[in-house]
């Protein structure tokens, strides 16, 4: 009697293997790395006295960074909206002035703009204010010791100069966002508004801007995040934000890895939280437009 041995081999299902491979490829490994880094740094913040001292030192810089970003971006949005109106204006002079401002700002590095505003524009503006004050004194309209004459460049804090520089810089970027949003509105709506007797101002205020603002909110949010990071450049003029305080602390303590790990972690934490907020806002706006 002969016996036959049957050997069965188990082969992986192609579809299952492909599914696993695709999931591994799509897994957010970068997020895992950030989480592990955050756990490591958080553990050190709790247990390591050096990291605790660094956090205490940088706490004032965190507050100043947030304040600078909020104030500067508020002014940047105002400048950007006004400049966007200038870019879409039918007045040739206003349109070219707006375009000139945008092209210059977008063509010059932000660090150069910060130095130029802090060391050239602000002192120059103060000189003009002093000249105006002296002229008004000569006319007998003001007293010799008035504010316009007594104002000096030393009285203008570098935090204020940095805020002015960031506002001017990001005003140009905001302008392009607003311009794109305004021009994305269908021309038929503008024609319909004119047919109803609305002038240019009312058309913008009642018809165009309400729709355009909804479309530009996510890009404006991304610009806000970018400004938060760019505020670190103000350390070049001595503003005591996170980077500047970190540079001073590491120079005095020689704890360079610990200090800059903390500085990077603080910026990353703030930008990730803001990015999640922007993405949430973008999804809600998209859902509302679909309905």
C-alpha positions as CSV (number, residue, x, y, z in Angstrom):
1,X,0.0,0.0,0.0
2,X,1.4,3.4,-1.0
3,X,0.9,6.5,0.9
4,X,0.9,9.9,-0.6
5,X,1.8,12.9,1.5
6,X,0.0,16.1,0.6
7,X,1.8,19.3,1.5
8,X,-0.3,22.5,1.6
9,X,1.4,25.8,1.8
10,X,-0.3,28.9,3.1
11,X,0.2,31.9,0.9
12,X,-0.6,35.4,1.9
13,X,-3.6,37.0,0.4
14,X,-2.3,39.7,-2.1
15,X,-5.1,42.1,-1.2
16,X,-4.4,41.9,2.6
17,X,-0.6,42.4,2.1
18,X,-1.2,45.4,-0.2
19,X,-3.6,46.9,2.4
20,X,-1.0,46.5,5.2
21,X,1.7,48.0,3.0
22,X,-0.4,51.0,2.1
23,X,-1.4,51.6,5.7
24,X,2.3,51.6,6.8
25,X,3.1,54.0,4.0
26,X,0.3,56.3,4.9
27,X,1.0,56.2,8.7
28,X,2.0,59.6,10.0
29,X,5.5,58.6,11.2
30,X,6.4,62.3,11.5
31,X,3.6,62.7,14.0
32,X,5.0,59.8,16.0
33,X,8.4,61.3,16.1
34,X,6.9,64.6,17.3
35,X,4.9,62.8,20.0
36,X,8.0,60.9,21.2
37,X,10.0,64.1,21.3
38,X,7.3,65.9,23.2
39,X,7.2,63.0,25.8
40,X,11.0,63.1,26.2
41,X,11.0,66.9,26.6
42,X,8.0,66.9,28.9
43,X,9.7,64.3,31.1
44,X,12.7,66.5,31.3
45,X,10.6,69.6,32.1
46,X,9.2,67.7,35.1
47,X,12.3,65.9,36.4
48,X,15.3,68.0,35.1
49,X,16.2,71.1,37.0
50,X,18.1,72.6,34.1
51,X,15.0,72.4,31.8
52,X,12.8,73.8,34.5
53,X,15.1,76.8,34.8
54,X,15.1,77.3,31.1
55,X,11.3,77.3,31.0
56,X,11.1,79.9,33.8
57,X,13.6,82.1,31.9
58,X,11.8,81.8,28.6
59,X,8.3,82.4,30.0
60,X,8.6,86.2,29.6
61,X,9.6,85.6,26.0
62,X,6.6,83.4,25.3
63,X,4.3,86.2,26.5
64,X,6.1,88.9,24.5
65,X,6.1,86.7,21.4
66,X,2.4,86.2,21.5
67,X,1.7,89.9,22.2
68,X,4.0,91.0,19.3
69,X,2.3,88.5,16.9
70,X,-1.2,89.5,17.8
71,X,-0.6,93.3,17.6
72,X,1.5,93.2,14.5
73,X,-0.9,90.9,12.6
74,X,-3.9,93.1,13.5
75,X,-2.2,96.1,11.9
76,X,-1.0,93.9,9.0
77,X,-4.6,92.9,8.2
78,X,-5.7,96.5,8.2
79,X,-2.7,97.5,5.9
80,X,-3.4,94.5,3.7
81,X,-7.1,95.2,3.3
82,X,-6.4,98.9,2.4
83,X,-3.7,97.9,0.0
84,X,-5.9,95.2,-1.6
85,X,-8.5,97.9,-2.3
86,X,-5.7,100.0,-3.8
87,X,-4.7,97.1,-6.1
88,X,-8.2,96.6,-7.5
89,X,-8.8,100.4,-7.6
90,X,-9.5,102.0,-11.0
91,X,-7.4,105.0,-10.0
92,X,-4.1,104.6,-11.7
93,X,-2.1,106.5,-9.0
94,X,-3.5,104.6,-6.1
95,X,-3.2,101.3,-7.9
96,X,0.5,101.8,-8.7
97,X,1.3,103.0,-5.2
98,X,-0.2,99.8,-3.8
99,X,1.5,97.6,-6.4
100,X,4.9,99.4,-5.7
101,X,4.5,98.7,-1.9
102,X,3.7,95.0,-2.5
103,X,6.5,94.4,-4.9
104,X,9.1,96.1,-2.7
105,X,8.1,94.3,0.4
106,X,7.8,90.9,-1.3
107,X,11.2,91.4,-2.9
108,X,13.2,92.3,0.2
109,X,14.1,89.7,3.0
110,X,12.1,90.2,6.2
111,X,15.3,90.5,8.3
112,X,16.4,93.4,6.1
113,X,13.0,95.1,6.4
114,X,13.3,94.8,10.2
115,X,16.7,96.5,10.3
116,X,15.5,99.2,7.8
117,X,12.3,100.0,9.7
118,X,14.0,100.0,13.1
119,X,17.1,101.9,12.1
120,X,16.1,104.0,9.1
121,X,12.3,104.6,8.8
122,X,11.5,105.1,12.5
123,X,14.4,107.6,13.1
124,X,13.5,109.3,9.8
125,X,9.8,109.6,10.8
126,X,10.8,111.1,14.2
127,X,13.0,113.7,12.4
128,X,10.0,114.7,10.3
129,X,7.8,114.9,13.4
130,X,10.4,117.1,15.1
131,X,10.6,119.4,12.0
132,X,6.8,119.6,12.1
133,X,6.8,120.5,15.7
134,X,9.4,123.2,15.2
135,X,7.4,124.6,12.4
136,X,4.2,124.8,14.5
137,X,6.2,126.5,17.3
138,X,7.5,129.1,14.8
139,X,3.9,129.7,13.8
140,X,3.0,130.2,17.5
141,X,0.5,127.2,17.5
142,X,2.4,125.1,20.0
143,X,4.7,125.7,23.0
144,X,8.4,125.1,22.6
145,X,8.4,122.1,24.8
146,X,5.6,120.2,23.0
147,X,5.5,116.5,22.4
148,X,6.4,116.7,18.7
149,X,9.7,118.5,19.5
150,X,10.7,116.5,22.5
151,X,10.2,113.1,20.9
152,X,13.5,111.3,20.2
153,X,14.4,108.0,18.6
154,X,15.6,106.6,22.0
155,X,12.0,107.0,23.4
156,X,10.7,104.5,20.8
157,X,11.2,101.0,22.2
158,X,12.6,98.3,19.9
159,X,9.5,96.2,20.6
160,X,7.4,98.9,18.9
161,X,9.8,99.1,16.0
162,X,9.7,95.4,15.6
163,X,5.9,95.4,15.6
164,X,5.9,98.2,12.9
165,X,8.3,96.2,10.8
166,X,6.3,92.9,11.0
167,X,3.0,94.8,10.3
168,X,4.5,96.5,7.2
169,X,6.0,93.2,6.0
170,X,3.0,91.0,6.4
171,X,0.7,93.8,5.3
172,X,1.9,93.1,1.7
173,X,1.3,89.4,2.0
174,X,-2.2,90.0,3.5
175,X,-2.8,92.3,0.6
176,X,-2.3,89.6,-1.9
177,X,-4.6,87.3,0.0
178,X,-7.3,89.9,0.2
179,X,-6.9,90.8,-3.5
180,X,-7.2,87.2,-4.6
181,X,-10.3,86.8,-2.4
182,X,-11.9,89.9,-3.8
183,X,-11.1,89.0,-7.4
184,X,-12.5,85.4,-6.9
185,X,-16.0,86.8,-6.5
186,X,-18.0,86.5,-9.7
187,X,-18.2,89.7,-11.7
188,X,-22.0,89.0,-12.2
189,X,-22.5,89.8,-8.5
190,X,-20.8,93.2,-8.8
191,X,-22.9,94.0,-11.9
192,X,-26.0,93.0,-10.0
193,X,-25.1,95.2,-7.1
194,X,-24.5,98.1,-9.5
195,X,-27.9,97.4,-11.1
196,X,-29.5,97.7,-7.7
197,X,-28.0,101.1,-7.3
198,X,-25.2,100.3,-4.9
199,X,-22.1,102.3,-5.2
200,X,-18.5,100.9,-5.0
201,X,-18.2,101.2,-1.2
202,X,-21.6,99.6,-0.5
203,X,-20.9,96.9,-3.1
204,X,-17.6,96.0,-1.3
205,X,-19.1,96.2,2.2
206,X,-22.4,94.4,1.6
207,X,-21.7,92.0,-1.3
208,X,-18.0,91.4,-2.0
209,X,-16.2,91.5,1.4
210,X,-18.6,89.1,3.3
211,X,-18.0,86.4,0.7
212,X,-14.3,87.2,0.2
213,X,-13.4,87.1,3.9
214,X,-14.8,83.6,4.3
215,X,-12.5,82.5,1.5
216,X,-9.4,84.2,2.8
217,X,-9.7,83.2,6.5
218,X,-7.6,80.0,6.1
219,X,-4.7,81.7,4.2
220,X,-4.8,84.5,6.7
221,X,-4.5,81.9,9.5
222,X,-1.5,80.4,7.8
223,X,0.1,83.9,7.5
224,X,-0.5,84.4,11.3
225,X,1.4,81.2,12.0
226,X,4.2,82.3,9.7
227,X,4.4,85.7,11.5
228,X,4.6,83.9,14.9
229,X,7.7,82.1,13.6
230,X,9.2,85.2,11.9
231,X,8.9,87.1,15.2
232,X,12.0,85.3,16.1
233,X,13.9,87.5,13.7
234,X,13.3,90.4,16.1
235,X,16.0,89.0,18.2
236,X,18.4,90.6,15.7
237,X,17.5,94.0,17.1
238,X,17.5,93.0,20.7
239,X,13.8,92.3,21.3
240,X,13.5,90.0,24.3
241,X,11.2,87.3,22.7
242,X,11.8,83.5,23.0
243,X,14.8,83.3,20.7
244,X,16.6,86.3,22.2
245,X,16.1,85.0,25.7
246,X,17.2,81.6,24.7
247,X,20.3,83.0,23.1
248,X,21.2,85.0,26.2
249,X,20.6,82.0,28.5
250,X,22.6,79.5,26.4
251,X,25.4,82.0,26.1
252,X,25.6,82.4,29.9
253,X,25.0,78.8,30.9
254,X,26.5,77.0,27.9
255,X,23.5,74.7,27.9
256,X,23.1,74.9,24.2
257,X,21.3,71.6,23.5
258,X,18.9,72.0,26.4
259,X,18.1,75.6,25.6
260,X,17.5,75.2,21.9
261,X,15.6,72.0,22.4
262,X,13.2,74.0,24.6
263,X,13.1,76.9,22.2
264,X,12.3,74.6,19.2
265,X,9.7,72.7,21.3
266,X,7.9,76.0,22.3
267,X,7.6,77.2,18.7
268,X,6.6,73.8,17.4
269,X,3.9,73.5,20.1
270,X,2.4,76.9,19.2
271,X,2.5,76.4,15.5
272,X,1.0,72.9,15.6
273,X,-1.9,74.0,17.8
274,X,-2.6,77.0,15.5
275,X,-2.3,74.7,12.4
276,X,-4.9,72.4,13.8
277,X,-7.2,75.4,14.5
278,X,-6.7,76.6,10.9
279,X,-7.5,73.2,9.5
280,X,-10.6,72.9,11.6
281,X,-11.8,76.3,10.5
282,X,-11.1,75.4,6.8
283,X,-13.1,72.2,7.1
284,X,-16.1,74.0,8.7
285,X,-16.1,76.7,6.0
286,X,-15.9,74.1,3.3
287,X,-18.9,72.2,4.9
288,X,-20.9,75.4,5.2
289,X,-20.3,76.2,1.5
290,X,-21.4,72.8,0.4
291,X,-24.7,73.2,2.3
